[in-house]
Amino acid sequence: MAERGSIRALALLRGWYRLFGRRMSVALLVPIVTYFYLTGRREKLASRDFLQTLHATPEGRARLGGPPRGRHVFRHLFSFAENLLDRMILWGGDGHRMTIHNQGREWLDELARSGRGAILLSSHLGSFDMLRELSDQTGIVLNVLMFSRHVQMITSFFERLQVGRKLRLIHVDPGSLDAAFQIRAAIARGEFVGILGDRSWYSDRHRTVSIPFLGRRARFPLDPYLLQGALGCPMLMTTCVRVAPATYRARTLPFAPAGVVPRVDRLKHAEELAHRFAAELERGCLETPFQWFNFFAFWKSAESE
């Protein structure tokens, strides 16, 4: 989905934060989110579809406290805006103003000490950007795979903020092989590569699998797991969700061991990992229902078959 807004608006928000701090910046988000709530039809439909799907499960009903209404959608969009604000704060060098409780950091430390590269598997649940703080704390070099075709403005804005940090962006377009070569090179150098596992492109539909997710079938990409099986590097799954203002909880757990998977077994290997990922993501969405920021028709392609 194409981005909306402007560089000037982002620069003004950054200036406001510099003058008045995070609390006043969060207050400024109210009129901003109200505008996007009133004008963003596709985002609202995607949010409502997700929240209604969540509400159809027993755990989701307990979390939401009632059928999804406009206020739930607004809260979902506002949570995304707050996430974006915190990303800006972090990329601007003020990560010390954030509190991040780390669970499972020892897995990163162990790989960093041994000089081995790995794939960090994550999702649009919470803030993957908060994990960049771990790169500073552990000394690892983190490369993040980013689909930047429709978000060139905000990507360039954040890149200008993060000069000198140990994070690199690998830009990828559907159908291009350049990113695969960059990932292979980064792993060979003993670096980490962050990949999101809950976004697939229509052009790569033949490399997806249909999986039950929150009671409905959805398509999940196989590429991250096919890549892991071919490279033979370890894969860790990591999430970082906001639990209080400027406070996040990061969790890292082993997801796939090191070792090249024989070509004949790679598809089965990838499908098994994709099912496991979907189950983990489902648990996360039920735990923090307003922090899954995948604003598009997630179930549509699988259910139209």
ABEGO torsion letter per residue (X at the ends): XBBBEBAAAAAAAAAAAAAAEAAAAAAAAAAAAAAAAAABAAAAAAAAAAAAAAAABAAAAAAAGEBBBAAAAAAAAAAAAAAAAAAAAAAAGAAAABBBBBBGAAAAAAAAAAGBBBBBBBBABEBAAAAAAAAAAAGBBBBBBBBAAAAAAAAAAAAAAABGBBBBBBBBBBGBAAAAAAAAAAAAAGBBBBBBAABBBAAAAAABBBBBBGGBBBBBBAAAAAAAAAAGBBBBBBBBBBABBGBBBBBBBBABBBEBBBAAAAAAAAAAAAAAAAAAAAAAAAABAAABBBBBBAAAAAAAX
